[in-house]
Each structure stands twice: as C-alpha cells, then as structure tokens.
C-alpha cells in the first residue's frame, strides 16, 4: 500500500508538470478589461516603455507564439524605447524606466572611492581576458558578435554582404536558397540603417511613406508612428511569411526600429515603384485594352497566390488581404501590378483550422466593404468568408480599371466605386443602404459590349459582386478567365 501510494504520488507529480508546461501563460495586460491576458505556453509576457514627446508611455500585454517568431518585438532601442519579454506567469508585472531618477542626495565620497577601487582592477582584468579570447578565437568571434550585437550599434555590412551586391541579388539569393520568408534579421537592419530618405511620397493609414536611397537604388520606406508598433510588427510578420514572395505582391526588404532622437521610428522597407498606386496611375493615365488585361491579370495572380495554401515543409498558409482597393495596388514600370499593404491580412492554419487575426479591429475601407461585412452577417470562423470579401473588392478594382480603358478613342473619367450613390467619405450606414438594402452595384456602361475584353471584364465584375458570398468566383478562376482573354487577344492580333 505504501509503495502504491508512492507511485501514485510520483505519477501525479508528472501529470502536474506536463499540465504546467502545456498550460496557458498568464500576463499583466493594461488594455484588457480584467487586466489579465493569456497566451500559449510558447508565447511570452511583454512589457514596453517608449519615450513619446518627452514622456514615458508604458504597455504590458501578451505575445502570441507567431509574434515571438518575428524576432523584432523583444528588441530595445537606446534611450527612447525599452522592451522585455519573459516566460513565467505575470513576469511582466514590472515597470521599465527610460528616464533616470534624480538622486535624493549626493552619494557619499567614500562609497565612490570603494567602487573605483573595486571596479578599475576588475575592468583591467576583463580587458586582458577579452583580448586573450579574441586572439584565441580568431574569426569565430566575428560570428559571435554578429549574433549578440546590441541592436542599436552600427552593423558591419561588409560582414553580411559584399558592397557590390544589389537588392535584387540579395532577394534572389534569399528566394532560391532560403525559406523564402525574408532576409536575415541582421541584413535587414544593415540595409535599413544605411538608407537615406529623399522625399515624402504619401501618407498611409499608420504614417508616412518616403522614397529612400540604398547604394544608389530607390526603395520605399513606410514609417509607422510609435503608437502603432503592433501594426508595424503585424505587417512585417505577414510579409515574411514563408513562400509569400511573388512578382505580383510588393517585394518586402526590411523592417527596423530607428531612433530619431525623441521618439522611435518604425520602418518597413519595400521595393519602390515610381508610378505609385493604381489609384494614382488611373487618375493620370488611360490604359489600352492590352494594358488593362496585363494589369487585371497581374492583380488576380497576386491575389490568387495570397489565397493559395502551399502544403509542405516549406509551405505557405492561405492569406486573405481584407483591404483590397486601388490605393493598395502598385503599378510597376513594366505595366504589371503588385498588391501592397498587408497590415490587415489574416492567415489560416489548416492543421488546426484556426484564423490568425491581427490585433486590430479595423475591417477595411468602407467603400470597398462586402455586403456581409456591412450587414454583419459574415461568418468570422470560416476562412473562406475572408477570401470572398477580397473577391468582392477585386470586382470593384476591375471596374475602376475598365472605366479608364481607351477603345476607339473613347474612355471615361476616373471615379471611385459608388461615386454617384454615396458621399465622398461614406459611412458604414451609407454603404449598407446602397449595397445591402437597395442591392445596387457600380454601373456597367452599354458601350462595353462593343469590345470583347470589356464585355468579359463586365461579366467578371458581376460574378465577383454576388450578394451570396458562396456564389462569387475564386481568385484562381478570375485569373484563368483573364489569362484566357489575353490568349484570345493575342490570337486575334
């Protein structure tokens, strides 16, 4: 009986240990109603302090396992930000400080003398030991410094890349030999810290967009406000998803947090496209039938790649954009398009059938919202719902594009969808009345029937706009239809 009792006790200890390892991690959360949040056992508790306009602002919350994989959330910046990640219950119940506290009285001189007497010999000994270790290890020390270097120290880019390498070379090597999930973190930081900003080219949802120069090459730099740290991290995380890189998705280069002196700038560096967004491009230019087909095919191709799940060890989850519009599509120099701004995107984990939602309640741009979002009937637990929302918005982008197609010298002025039915800055209620109650859609002109390409595009739009989400086309079907249109056009020519 005694032995049996002892065995049962040991078994109970084992079960308790296993339960502890797999249990959720509890953390202090300032933004939660209960002031407590939970994350998986392989997540972390997070505390952060930032200097904004000379004042310290503190944040405490949970980090999910996916956020931990991003490698950037736990890094601090000298003087203006400090972050800490820890891994036990409520371990973030501490207050990080940036500004030094003023001493209440002058320290005693004898204490300083004692400290000097202890620290000087110790420091000299450390220097001697460090020099000895440096000589002994040789080149291995370089690797060690590269992995343990303070993020705010200047990085030796010669150690990471040769000076004659272009961005295209770096990205190509990363795409073919690596996981396809982004450049190594140290390379990203080296690139970001040697960029010279040239001009402000626009404002986005979370901050400004600049054109910058890196080794003579143009890059786009999206600078987030320090208050939007999670939005910056989320977009960088999505862009670095394994196997995401595609010719019709904006090419991500680097993410970094940079000190500007009194606040932290959060940088997202990407390829630069001088034509700007499709919205800007269509405002300035008309497009030929060929040009319309090329743009439509490339947009559909980019969206199809986003939506597609790739199975395998180097696989890719299915991703839904959730804010597709002409302002979030960039026009490249060769006349094709690239989908940008993935800050609101959601990822689907098919193995667990879970949706990785961003920590952002925003659901897109009101003018482009699908009927099921406007009337709040969308099924939030079914990932297909989010893909169908993208398809509805794709139909609206195609409508904007087709209006600017010049056939026999005829074209229409650029307009946003529903320009004639809602105010310039419509509310959700304005859109709901038009789209859900009246079931109206943008007008498809009769003259489109005289051009086969425009006729097909008009039919595609209607099949993207169905009230029933399940009846809408898939991105792959749209891509195939437009590519067939391209083949027909080539045969006729």
N, C-alpha and C positions, 0 to 999 in steps of 0.2 A: 504493500500500500504506500509505503514511504517512497519507494522507487518510482511507482506510478505517478505519485503526486509531483515528484521532482521533474519527471519527464514532461508532464502536462505544463508545469510552470515554465520550462525551457521553451516548449512549443509556443506558449502564449507570448513569451518574450520575442520570439522570431516573428510571429504574426504582427505584434505591435511595431517591430522595427520596419517590416515591409509596409505596413499601413502608413507609418510616418514618412517613409521615402516617397510613397505614391500620393500622399495627401497634398491638397492644395496649399500653396504658400499664402499666408495672410500678411497684409501690409497696411500701414497707415495711408489713407487716401484723403487729401484735402478737398477734392471735388465731389466725393461721394456723400450721399445723404447720411449714411451710417458712419462715415469717416473710416471705413474699413473696406478693402478690396481683396479679391482672391485671384491668384494666377496658378498655373500648373507648377508642379514641383520643379521643373527645369526652367521656370521663369525666374524673376528676381523682384525684390523690392527696390524702389528707385527714389532717390531724393536729389533735388537740384536747386541751385540758387543762381540767379542771374542779376547782374548789375544793369538796371534799366533806368536811364535818366538820373543816375547817381543814387538810386535806391535799390536795395536788395529785394528781389522777389523770389519767394520760396515755393517749390512744388514738391509734393510727395504722392506717389501712386505705385501701381503695379506695372511691370513689364511682362508682356507675353513671351513665350519661347521664340516666336518668329521675330519679335523686336530684338531679342537678345542676339539673334544670328546676324543682325545688321551691322554689328561691330562698332557703331558710332555713338550709341546712346550713353555709354558709360564714360566717354572721354571728357576731360575738363579742358578749359581754356584759361591761360594765365590771366589773373587779375579780374576778368569780367564774367566768368562762369565757372561753376564747380558742380560736378555730378558724382554720385556714388551709387553703385549697385551692390546689393548684399543679398544673402540667400537663406536667412532664417526668419521665422515669424516676427513681424513688427520691428525688424532690424533697422528700418528707415525712420524710426522714431527718434530722430536727432535733427538738430538744426545746423546746417552747414553755414559757415560765415565767410564773406569775402573781405569786408571792411575790417581792419584791425581795431580792436577795442582799445580805448585810451587807458593807460595805466592810471590807477588812482593815486599812486605816489611814486617818487623816484626810487628805483631799485638801489639796494644797499651796495656801496662800493666794494665791500669785502666779498660779496657774492659774485660780483663780476670778476674780481681777481681770481677767485676759486675756479670759476668756469673757464677763464682763459688758461689757467694752469693745467686744467684737465684736457681741454679741447685742442690746444695747439699741438702738444706731443701726439695726441691721438690722430689729428689730421695729418701730421707729417708721416706717421706710420702708415695710414691709409694710402697716402700718395705713393710711398715706396712700394707697398704691396700691389697697388694698381698698375704701376709701371712694370713691375715684375710679371704680373699676369698678362699684361699687354704684349710684352716681348715673347712670352711663352706661347700664347695662343695664336699670335700672328693674324692671319686673315679671318680666322673664326670669330675674332672679336667684332669684326665689321658686321657679320650677320647678327650677332647678339645685340649690338647697338640698334640695328635696324628694327628689331622686334621689340625692344624695350624702350625705345626713344620716347621722350616726352612729346606729346602731340604738338606742343607749341614751339618746339625747337625747329630751326630750319632743317629740311631734309636734304641729303646729298643725292640729287637726281642722277649724278653720274654713276652712283652705286646701283641705281634702279633701272636706268635706261640710258642708252648711248645718245649723245646730243644730236646726231643726225637722223634720229627716228621721228617720223611724223605720227600724228594721232591716228591716221588710217592704218599705219603699220602696227601700232600698239593694239588697236581694236581688232585688227585682223588676226594677230597672233593670239589674242585672248579668245576670239571666237572659235579658232580652229584647234588650239591646243589645250584650252582650259575648259571650264564648265559652261562657259557662255553666260555667266551671271555677273560679269563686271570686272574691271581692272582690279588688281590687288590694292588693298587699302592704302599702303604707303605710296604707291604710284599715283593714286587719286589725289592724295594730299600734296604730293610734289607738284603735280600739274596745277592744282587749284592755287597753290601759293606762288606760282610764277606767272599767273595770268595778270595782264594789265588791262583794266577796264577802259573802254574807248568812248562809248556813248550809250545813253539811256534809250532803249528802243520800244519801251512799253511798260504797262503796269498790268499785273495779273491779279488773281484772286487773293494771293497772300503776300504780294510785294512787287518789286520792280524786276524788269528784265533788261539786261545790258548786253551789248556786243563787246567782247573782250578779245585780246590777242594772246596766243601762246606760241612762242617760237615762230612768229610771223603768220600763224594760222588764225582765222576767225573762229571764235566759239561763242555760244550763247550762255549767259550766266543769269540764272534766276535767283534773286536774293530774297529770302524769306525774312519776315520780321522775327525777332527772337521770341515773340509771344506765340508764334506758330511753329514751334520746334517739332511737335508731333506731326504736323502736316508735311514739313520738310522731310522728316525721317520716313514717313509713310511713302511719299513719292519716290524717294531714293530706294526704299526697300522693294517697291514694285518694279522699278526699272532694272534692279539687279536680280530679278527672278531668273532662275536657270532657264536657258534656251529662249529667252524672250526676244533677243536681238533679231531684228528683221528689217529689210530695206524700207518698209513702209510704216515703221514705228520709229519715232525720234530716237536718234542714237545718243544714249547716255554715256557720259565721260567720267564724271567725278562728283562726289559730294564732300563738303568740308565745312567746318565751322571756323570762322576767321574773326579775330579781334579787330574792331575798328577804333578802339581807344576807350569808349564809354559804353559800348554795348557789343553783343555778339552778332555777327552776320552769318546767316546760314546759307551756304551756296550750293546750288545744283547746276552743274556744268554739263552742257549738251552740245551737239552739233549745231552750227549756225546756218540758217537758210535765209538768204538775203531777200527773197520775195515775201517773207513773213507768212502770216496766216492766210488760209483760203478766203476768209472774210475780207482781208485787206486786198488780196490779189483780185478777187471778183469785183471789188469796188473800183479798181483801177483799170482792169482789162476785160475784154470779152474773150471767149475761147472758141476755137474751131471745133467742128464735130470730132475730129481726131483728138484734139486736146481734151475735150470733155470726156471721151472714152478712156483716155490714159489716166486722167485724174480719178474718175469714178472707179476704175479697175484697181488702182493702187490703194484707194481708201478702203474698198471692200476687201482687198487682200490683207491689209494691215489689221482690219477688224476680225477677219477670219482667223488670222494667226493668234490674235489675242484670245478669241473664244475657244480655240482648239486646245484640247488636252493632249500632251505627248506622254505616252507611257514608257517607263524605263528608268534605269538608274540615273541617267542624265535627262530625265523627263521634265515636263513643264505643266503646271496646273492650268486649268481653264481660268481665264480672267475676263471680267466684264468691265467696261470703261465707266459707265454711269454718267458721263458728262460730255458725250459726243456732240459737237457743234462745229460750225465753220471756223470759229475762232480757235478751236483746239486741233485744227488740221493745218499743217505747214506745207507750203509749196516749195519743192526743191528746184534746183537750177535746171534739171533735165525734164521738167514738166510733170514729174510724178509727185505724189503726196506722202506725208508721214504723219501718223497720228501722234499727238502730244498730250501733255497734262494728264498724268495718270494718278493724280493725288486722291481721287475719289474711287479708284478702281477697287474691285473685290475679287478675291481668289477663292477657288473651290478645291477642297481636298476630297477627292473621290473615294479615298480609302476609308475615311470617316464620315463622308457625306456632310461635311461642315463648311460653312462660308466664313472666310476671314474678312470681317468687316472692319473698315478704318474707324479710328476713334473720333469720328466727325459725323454729326447728324445731318449735314447738308446732303441733299439728294440730287443735285444737278441744277441746270439752268431752266427757269420756269417756262420759257418759250418753247423749249425742246422736250418738256416732260410728257411721257406717255400717258394715255388715259387712265391706266391702272394706278399710276402714281398720283395723279391729280385727284382721283376719287377715293384713294387709299384702299384699293382692293387688291393691290399687288401681294403675291404670296412670298413673303420675305424668307421663308425657309427652303424655297425651291430655287436653285441657282439658275435654272432655265429662265426664270422670270426676269432676271437682270440682263441676260443676253437679249431677250425680246425687247426690253426697254431700249437697248442700243440700236436694234434694228429699226424701231420707230424713228429714232433720231437720225439714223442713216438716211431714211427716206426724205427727211426734211433737208439734209445737207445736199442730197442729189437734186432736190427741187431748186435750191439756191444756185447750184452749178448749171443746171439745164436752162434756167432763165437767161444766163449770160452766154449761151451758145449762139454763135452768129451763123445763120443759114441764109444764103442768098442776100446777104447784107442786112438782114433783119435780126434784131435782138431786143431784149427788154432791159430796163434799168435794174440794177441790183436792189433786192429787197430781202428783208428777213422773213421767215415763215410767219404767216398770220398778220403781216404788217397792216392789212386792210380790215382786220377784225378785232384787234386788241390795241391798247395804248402802247407807246414806245417802251415803257417799263411796266409790263403787265404784272398783276398779282396772280397768285395761285387761283384765286376765285375767278378772275377774268378768264384765265385759260381753261378752267374747269367748265365754265358755262359754254364756251365755244366748242371745245374738244369733246367733252363728255355729254352735255345736255343737248346741244344742237348738232353734235357729231359732224362738225364741219372740218374740212381739210383745205390746205392751200389749193388755189385754182390751177388747173392744168389747161393751158390755152389750146384752142382748136387748131391753131397753125402748127402745133407739134405733130399733128397727124400727117403732114406732108413730108416729114423727114423720118425715115425708119429708125434711126438711132434715138431721136427724141420720142418717138412713139413707144419704143421699148422701154426707155427710161421712165416715161409716164406710167406704163404698166407696172414696172418695178416699184415705183413710189407707192401706188395704190396697194400693192401686196405687202409693203412694209408698214402701212398705216392702219391695217385692220383693227377694229375695236377689240376683237378677241386676240389676245397675245399669241395663243397657240396656232392661230391661222397665219401668222406672219412668216415670211421666208427666213431661212437661216443665212448667216453671213456667207457660208460656203456656197449656197445656192445663188445668192446675189453675185458673188464673184464669178461663178461659172456662166451665168447669163450674160454679164457684161463682157467676159472674155470671148464668148461666142459672138457677141455683137462686134467685137474687134476683128475676129476672123472673117465674118461676113463682109465687113467694110473693106478689108484687105483684098478679098476675092473680087469684089465689085470693081475696086480700083485697078 
